[in-house]
């Protein structure tokens, strides 16, 4: 029986390559760090009225999100830290953008309702990710719907920041016209639908990890109890 116990212990023992920081020093992870570092830069520039530069910074942040996953998969740089860090960087970036839009459209009540829904969803995902890490679980890598949701979010928010309202940085310049209010609302609603679809896409992976973890714990406990009873 002790051999069976040792076998279960070996199966449940965390290997070095299972560690969060194993093989963390990769280009995709540094792109995630850059995306997080750009959050306060974008926020300060926007609040100080440098809207066009802030929009450009947001485009750069969106590009880092686009390329980090492609580089990780193409050059075999996928890491446990990257799987956890990428969605966290996305959530922090999106929450910062939403807070900026709240600042810009604070007097429009329905914008506030929609944007507060975004904040609630992002806080829920951040809290869920933190809980999983605390339990020794690894947040699942983003599903395709999550990537689509993030891409649509960045495009929509860049359009709203650059062209939303009469005082938008690009409104009235060259061939650009201000976005009608109903278009901005439609963009936010589409982003909300996609972002909640992305939230629910993580549920099956979360449930699977919880069940597998519980299975290992139950087997470990069973064999240890059997071993004690033999003693």
PyMOL commands that set and color helices and strands:
alter all, ss='L'
color gray80, all
select helices_A, chain A and resi 2-12+16-18+27-47+51-74+80-104+109-134+144-163+181-201+203-230
alter helices_A, ss='H'
color red, helices_A
deselect
rebuild
show_as cartoon
